[in-house]
């Protein structure tokens, strides 16, 4: 496990951006079923949205969802009138953004409640182990499809890591987003980009493993060896960088763009120093894809924001509050 950077540029992934055709089904799913609240709603002004996402001359409707008022681990719903492609849930071997994860207090109860509502999980709860040094970390998780091709991963860990939602409300059934997942060709570059010598997150572990239970829950061919680097800051959400040995699936990265794509399409990341963060992006193999822009909107508040991509082409909106 790497040490925390003394003064990291980012504290975690502030929000996962989820493109939607209509807000209603997402508000029913995340709000009605999982207890997320609307923290802010309105429009990202056209000038800012186009500078950040290339969405054109119209304002972009947006809703920020939070669990128990958590300021991080949020879900940023963005309406996409003309998506680049039809909604499709990514497979764990596809390159690009995969699932959005949250803790469930009792995953078997969660699974049963969804079943009672007629909602089938694509993967029912399963337990697997990840070898970390001399220890084995046990994880129980299941996957439920959400609207517009979004994959929600419910996790019941053997040891709960910090979560703002359960700190605020220990009795709630689900937390804020505890991690977001990407599957990439170059895990080394992605880990360096986010890690202690990049934007400043700690590497909690970086292992390559194979587990029959993980093959089952992730829908992988038997015996798949997967690299998993788990990066964390002081706040949620954390990052799971995955990369399978052998052949990868569909490359979804060109069609995963905030404001233009449906489902999990980007990450919103608050930084204490936007200029320094953009310099780190360039230095560690990412790209700054547009000039900083001033905005005042439901997702970023009053802020200066800039678009970027990681070394593996994951879309990120970095912003500094003002």
Protein Blocks (a to p, Z undefined) as FASTA:
>chain_A
ZZddfbafbfbjfbacdddfbfklmmmmmmmmnopacfbgcdddfklmmmmnonojbdcd
dddddeehiaghiacddddfbafbdcddddfkbgcjfddddddfblmlmmmmmmmnopac
fbdcddddddehjbccdddddddddeehiacdddddfbdcddfklmmmmmbmbdcdfbdc
dddfblmlmmmmmmmmlnopacfbacddddfklmmmnopaehiacdddddddfbdcdddd
dddehjddddfklmmcghiagcjfbdcdddfblklmmmmmmmnopacfbdcdddddfklo
padddddddfkopacdddddZZ
